[in-house]
Amino acid sequence: MISSLSEMEALAKAAEPVITAIIAPEDHEFMLAVKDARQRGFIEPVLIGRRTVIEKAAGKINYDLDTTRIIEVANRQEIANTAMNMLSSGEVEMVSKGQIPTSYVYRAIIAQMKTRQEEAVISVQTFWDIKGCDHLVLFTDTGTNIAPSESEKRAILNNALQIMPLLGYTCPEVMELVSDSANLKDKHKRFKLEKTPIIKDSTNSGTYKRLEAQVLKKVLLEDHDNFVNLNKLPHIMLMPDLNTGNMIAKLDFFIKDIVRVSCCYTSMGPVIVPSRSDLAEAIMREIIFGVALVAERRRLNND
């Protein structure tokens, strides 16, 4: 079982470079992360977007693009669509978002899922690497579903259960969070995890251990003043809504000894969705995380 991002980086270092479609790498920080990832042998990038803008961004960091494939596409949605077409066909093994609104990327993912006749519910998985904790903690959804319905929450959970086996978690603990005023029922009477049948022997998910649903403050606060021992958090925490997911996922800005990475994991492979405000170091960390996921996908497919 992988318990830290340093272990993920070790997997990525041992892997063959991952051919990665980079969507609109038109910014200094994104291009710097791509350059570093290629030089360190993590990825073989395919840059998709406006060639002149890409070349200008590369020039600012002295990145020689002579041996890097560039696919010229001007329309923002077509840039994202091109990348996801390549991921679906197997031409690339990973996609990373660059300087482009995430909505274009999500639309492209959904279009491919519909083409593949999959349930078209995407979600973002955010992982905390907590110092001293013996496991990674996954929060979901932290990026797409504003107020998920019962069926959407089932899909969000299934998405999380697709990624956990790659990290060595065969039966992760799952806890649903509900709003503080809900008394274990949220105000919109949405889906309660404890009513979900245990998922077993499914090709689309896996098994999990259901924990009792909790209100947010009981999970994160002790005596309403102090944060709980974060090492006690379960493997997967299912968010009641997007606002809660965003708030919790970004608490690493205020709590020491937490490192965060996120991705949008799909049946086609990982899609890295860094914020347009992220610095190269954070983008690089998420690229490395994605490379490690691809390495584990390769290993499991070859077993």
LUMDO-874427 format. One record per residue (C-alpha): y, z, x; residue number from 1. Coordinates in nm, 2 decimals. Last residue first. Layout:
# LUMDO-874427
(r (Y Z X) NUM)
...
# end
This chain:
# LUMDO-874427
(r (-0.91 -1.45 0.00) 303)
(r (-0.69 -1.76 0.07) 302)
(r (-0.47 -1.71 -0.24) 301)
(r (-0.44 -1.34 -0.16) 300)
(r (-0.32 -1.41 0.19) 299)
(r (-0.07 -1.69 0.08) 298)
(r (0.08 -1.47 -0.18) 297)
(r (0.11 -1.19 0.08) 296)
(r (0.30 -1.41 0.31) 295)
(r (0.52 -1.53 0.02) 294)
(r (0.61 -1.17 -0.06) 293)
(r (0.69 -1.11 0.31) 292)
(r (0.92 -1.41 0.31) 291)
(r (1.10 -1.27 0.00) 290)
(r (1.16 -0.94 0.16) 289)
(r (1.30 -1.11 0.47) 288)
(r (1.53 -1.32 0.25) 287)
(r (1.65 -0.99 0.08) 286)
(r (1.73 -0.83 0.41) 285)
(r (1.91 -1.14 0.53) 284)
(r (2.13 -1.13 0.22) 283)
(r (2.22 -0.77 0.29) 282)
(r (2.31 -0.84 0.65) 281)
(r (2.50 -1.16 0.57) 280)
(r (2.74 -0.97 0.34) 279)
(r (2.70 -0.97 -0.04) 278)
(r (2.99 -1.07 -0.26) 277)
(r (2.81 -1.37 -0.41) 276)
(r (2.54 -1.13 -0.51) 275)
(r (2.19 -1.20 -0.37) 274)
(r (1.95 -1.38 -0.60) 273)
(r (1.62 -1.45 -0.41) 272)
(r (1.37 -1.64 -0.61) 271)
(r (1.01 -1.55 -0.53) 270)
(r (0.72 -1.77 -0.61) 269)
(r (0.60 -2.01 -0.89) 268)
(r (0.47 -1.73 -1.11) 267)
(r (0.82 -1.58 -1.09) 266)
(r (0.98 -1.29 -0.90) 265)
(r (1.36 -1.25 -0.94) 264)
(r (1.45 -1.06 -0.63) 263)
(r (1.62 -0.74 -0.53) 262)
(r (1.66 -0.52 -0.22) 261)
(r (1.79 -0.17 -0.18) 260)
(r (1.80 0.09 0.11) 259)
(r (1.82 0.45 0.02) 258)
(r (1.88 0.74 0.26) 257)
(r (2.22 0.84 0.12) 256)
(r (2.31 0.83 -0.24) 255)
(r (2.64 0.68 -0.34) 254)
(r (2.61 0.30 -0.27) 253)
(r (2.23 0.34 -0.34) 252)
(r (2.33 0.41 -0.70) 251)
(r (2.34 0.03 -0.74) 250)
(r (2.01 0.00 -0.91) 249)
(r (2.09 0.28 -1.15) 248)
(r (2.41 0.13 -1.29) 247)
(r (2.28 -0.22 -1.31) 246)
(r (1.96 -0.12 -1.49) 245)
(r (2.15 0.11 -1.73) 244)
(r (2.39 -0.17 -1.82) 243)
(r (2.10 -0.42 -1.85) 242)
(r (1.92 -0.22 -2.12) 241)
(r (1.64 0.03 -2.17) 240)
(r (1.52 0.00 -1.81) 239)
(r (1.15 0.02 -1.71) 238)
(r (1.10 0.23 -1.40) 237)
(r (0.81 0.13 -1.18) 236)
(r (0.64 0.32 -0.89) 235)
(r (0.73 0.67 -1.02) 234)
(r (1.01 0.89 -0.89) 233)
(r (0.90 1.21 -0.72) 232)
(r (1.04 1.11 -0.38) 231)
(r (1.38 1.10 -0.53) 230)
(r (1.39 1.48 -0.54) 229)
(r (1.62 1.53 -0.83) 228)
(r (1.99 1.48 -0.81) 227)
(r (2.20 1.80 -0.86) 226)
(r (2.43 1.89 -1.14) 225)
(r (2.28 1.86 -1.48) 224)
(r (2.02 2.14 -1.40) 223)
(r (1.82 1.87 -1.22) 222)
(r (1.94 1.51 -1.26) 221)
(r (1.78 1.17 -1.21) 220)
(r (1.48 1.18 -1.45) 219)
(r (1.62 1.43 -1.71) 218)
(r (1.96 1.25 -1.71) 217)
(r (1.80 0.91 -1.80) 216)
(r (1.59 1.02 -2.10) 215)
(r (1.22 1.01 -2.04) 214)
(r (0.92 0.81 -2.15) 213)
(r (0.58 0.97 -2.07) 212)
(r (0.40 0.80 -1.79) 211)
(r (0.18 0.50 -1.84) 210)
(r (-0.06 0.41 -1.56) 209)
(r (-0.08 0.04 -1.49) 208)
(r (-0.33 -0.24 -1.48) 207)
(r (-0.25 -0.60 -1.40) 206)
(r (-0.03 -0.89 -1.51) 205)
(r (-0.08 -1.26 -1.58) 204)
(r (-0.45 -1.29 -1.50) 203)
(r (-0.51 -0.99 -1.72) 202)
(r (-0.80 -0.75 -1.65) 201)
(r (-0.63 -0.46 -1.81) 200)
(r (-0.29 -0.39 -1.98) 199)
(r (-0.29 -0.05 -2.14) 198)
(r (-0.17 -0.09 -2.50) 197)
(r (0.20 -0.05 -2.55) 196)
(r (0.31 0.23 -2.79) 195)
(r (0.40 0.46 -2.50) 194)
(r (0.65 0.19 -2.38) 193)
(r (0.88 0.23 -2.68) 192)
(r (1.04 -0.10 -2.80) 191)
(r (1.38 -0.09 -2.96) 190)
(r (1.50 0.13 -3.23) 189)
(r (1.86 0.02 -3.18) 188)
(r (1.98 0.37 -3.11) 187)
(r (1.71 0.44 -2.85) 186)
(r (1.42 0.66 -2.94) 185)
(r (1.32 0.93 -2.68) 184)
(r (1.58 1.16 -2.82) 183)
(r (1.82 0.87 -2.81) 182)
(r (2.14 1.03 -2.69) 181)
(r (2.05 1.01 -2.33) 180)
(r (1.94 0.65 -2.35) 179)
(r (1.58 0.56 -2.28) 178)
(r (1.39 0.52 -1.95) 177)
(r (1.04 0.39 -1.95) 176)
(r (0.80 0.51 -1.69) 175)
(r (0.53 0.31 -1.52) 174)
(r (0.29 0.44 -1.25) 173)
(r (0.13 0.16 -1.05) 172)
(r (-0.24 0.07 -1.07) 171)
(r (-0.32 -0.18 -0.80) 170)
(r (-0.01 -0.13 -0.58) 169)
(r (-0.08 -0.32 -0.26) 168)
(r (0.27 -0.48 -0.22) 167)
(r (0.14 -0.82 -0.35) 166)
(r (-0.03 -0.63 -0.63) 165)
(r (0.32 -0.51 -0.74) 164)
(r (0.47 -0.85 -0.80) 163)
(r (0.29 -0.96 -1.11) 162)
(r (0.31 -0.61 -1.27) 161)
(r (0.69 -0.64 -1.26) 160)
(r (0.68 -0.96 -1.45) 159)
(r (0.44 -0.81 -1.70) 158)
(r (0.69 -0.52 -1.75) 157)
(r (0.97 -0.77 -1.82) 156)
(r (0.75 -0.96 -2.06) 155)
(r (0.66 -0.65 -2.26) 154)
(r (1.03 -0.56 -2.26) 153)
(r (1.11 -0.91 -2.39) 152)
(r (0.85 -0.87 -2.67) 151)
(r (1.00 -0.54 -2.78) 150)
(r (1.36 -0.67 -2.76) 149)
(r (1.57 -0.66 -2.45) 148)
(r (1.94 -0.56 -2.47) 147)
(r (2.13 -0.74 -2.19) 146)
(r (1.83 -0.91 -2.02) 145)
(r (1.93 -1.07 -1.69) 144)
(r (1.99 -0.86 -1.38) 143)
(r (1.85 -0.51 -1.34) 142)
(r (1.53 -0.54 -1.55) 141)
(r (1.36 -0.36 -1.39) 140)
(r (1.37 -0.08 -1.13) 139)
(r (1.09 -0.07 -0.86) 138)
(r (1.04 0.23 -0.64) 137)
(r (0.87 0.18 -0.30) 136)
(r (0.61 0.44 -0.20) 135)
(r (0.55 0.74 0.03) 134)
(r (0.91 0.86 0.00) 133)
(r (1.06 1.01 0.32) 132)
(r (1.36 0.78 0.32) 131)
(r (1.38 0.59 -0.01) 130)
(r (1.32 0.22 -0.01) 129)
(r (1.45 0.12 -0.35) 128)
(r (1.34 -0.20 -0.51) 127)
(r (1.52 -0.41 -0.77) 126)
(r (1.32 -0.65 -0.98) 125)
(r (1.52 -0.91 -1.18) 124)
(r (1.39 -1.04 -1.50) 123)
(r (1.29 -1.38 -1.65) 122)
(r (1.16 -1.43 -2.00) 121)
(r (1.04 -1.78 -2.07) 120)
(r (0.68 -1.71 -2.16) 119)
(r (0.50 -1.98 -1.97) 118)
(r (0.44 -2.34 -2.09) 117)
(r (0.49 -2.48 -1.74) 116)
(r (0.78 -2.69 -1.87) 115)
(r (0.91 -2.37 -2.04) 114)
(r (0.89 -2.18 -1.72) 113)
(r (1.07 -2.47 -1.54) 112)
(r (1.36 -2.46 -1.78) 111)
(r (1.38 -2.08 -1.76) 110)
(r (1.41 -2.10 -1.38) 109)
(r (1.68 -2.36 -1.40) 108)
(r (1.88 -2.16 -1.65) 107)
(r (1.85 -1.85 -1.43) 106)
(r (1.98 -2.04 -1.13) 105)
(r (2.28 -2.18 -1.32) 104)
(r (2.36 -1.83 -1.45) 103)
(r (2.36 -1.69 -1.10) 102)
(r (2.70 -1.84 -1.03) 101)
(r (2.68 -2.04 -0.70) 100)
(r (2.75 -1.94 -0.34) 99)
(r (2.39 -1.92 -0.23) 98)
(r (2.07 -1.85 -0.43) 97)
(r (1.74 -1.84 -0.24) 96)
(r (1.43 -2.03 -0.34) 95)
(r (1.08 -1.97 -0.20) 94)
(r (0.76 -2.16 -0.13) 93)
(r (0.90 -2.51 -0.11) 92)
(r (0.74 -2.85 -0.19) 91)
(r (0.50 -2.65 -0.42) 90)
(r (0.59 -2.85 -0.73) 89)
(r (0.74 -2.55 -0.91) 88)
(r (0.94 -2.45 -0.60) 87)
(r (1.08 -2.81 -0.55) 86)
(r (1.17 -2.83 -0.92) 85)
(r (1.34 -2.50 -0.89) 84)
(r (1.56 -2.62 -0.60) 83)
(r (1.65 -2.94 -0.78) 82)
(r (1.74 -2.76 -1.10) 81)
(r (1.98 -2.52 -0.91) 80)
(r (2.17 -2.81 -0.75) 79)
(r (2.15 -3.00 -1.09) 78)
(r (2.33 -2.71 -1.25) 77)
(r (2.61 -2.71 -1.00) 76)
(r (2.66 -3.09 -1.00) 75)
(r (2.72 -3.23 -0.65) 74)
(r (2.38 -3.28 -0.50) 73)
(r (2.32 -3.40 -0.14) 72)
(r (1.98 -3.27 -0.01) 71)
(r (2.02 -3.14 0.35) 70)
(r (1.73 -3.10 0.59) 69)
(r (1.81 -2.91 0.90) 68)
(r (1.75 -3.07 1.24) 67)
(r (2.11 -3.18 1.30) 66)
(r (2.25 -2.88 1.12) 65)
(r (2.40 -2.71 1.42) 64)
(r (2.53 -2.37 1.31) 63)
(r (2.85 -2.29 1.50) 62)
(r (2.95 -2.02 1.25) 61)
(r (3.26 -2.21 1.10) 60)
(r (3.08 -2.54 1.14) 59)
(r (2.80 -2.43 0.90) 58)
(r (3.06 -2.36 0.63) 57)
(r (3.22 -2.71 0.68) 56)
(r (2.88 -2.88 0.69) 55)
(r (2.78 -2.72 0.36) 54)
(r (3.12 -2.82 0.20) 53)
(r (3.07 -3.18 0.32) 52)
(r (2.71 -3.19 0.20) 51)
(r (2.77 -3.06 -0.15) 50)
(r (2.45 -2.89 -0.25) 49)
(r (2.09 -2.82 -0.14) 48)
(r (2.00 -2.69 0.20) 47)
(r (1.63 -2.70 0.29) 46)
(r (1.57 -2.40 0.51) 45)
(r (1.27 -2.34 0.74) 44)
(r (1.24 -1.96 0.71) 43)
(r (1.15 -1.64 0.90) 42)
(r (1.15 -1.78 1.25) 41)
(r (1.43 -1.56 1.39) 40)
(r (1.65 -1.86 1.43) 39)
(r (1.59 -1.97 1.08) 38)
(r (1.67 -1.63 0.93) 37)
(r (1.99 -1.60 1.15) 36)
(r (2.11 -1.94 1.04) 35)
(r (2.04 -1.87 0.67) 34)
(r (2.22 -1.53 0.69) 33)
(r (2.52 -1.69 0.86) 32)
(r (2.53 -1.96 0.59) 31)
(r (2.53 -1.71 0.32) 30)
(r (2.81 -1.51 0.48) 29)
(r (3.03 -1.81 0.56) 28)
(r (3.00 -1.97 0.21) 27)
(r (2.87 -2.30 0.09) 26)
(r (2.50 -2.23 0.09) 25)
(r (2.47 -2.41 -0.25) 24)
(r (2.11 -2.33 -0.34) 23)
(r (1.88 -2.27 -0.04) 22)
(r (1.53 -2.41 -0.08) 21)
(r (1.30 -2.23 0.15) 20)
(r (1.01 -2.35 0.36) 19)
(r (0.86 -2.02 0.48) 18)
(r (0.81 -1.98 0.85) 17)
(r (0.46 -1.87 0.94) 16)
(r (0.41 -1.50 0.89) 15)
(r (0.39 -1.22 1.14) 14)
(r (0.76 -1.15 1.12) 13)
(r (0.75 -1.14 0.74) 12)
(r (0.47 -0.88 0.74) 11)
(r (0.66 -0.66 0.99) 10)
(r (0.97 -0.70 0.77) 9)
(r (0.77 -0.58 0.47) 8)
(r (0.66 -0.27 0.66) 7)
(r (1.02 -0.20 0.75) 6)
(r (1.10 -0.23 0.38) 5)
(r (0.89 0.07 0.31) 4)
(r (0.57 0.19 0.13) 3)
(r (0.34 -0.10 0.14) 2)
(r (0.00 0.00 0.00) 1)
# end
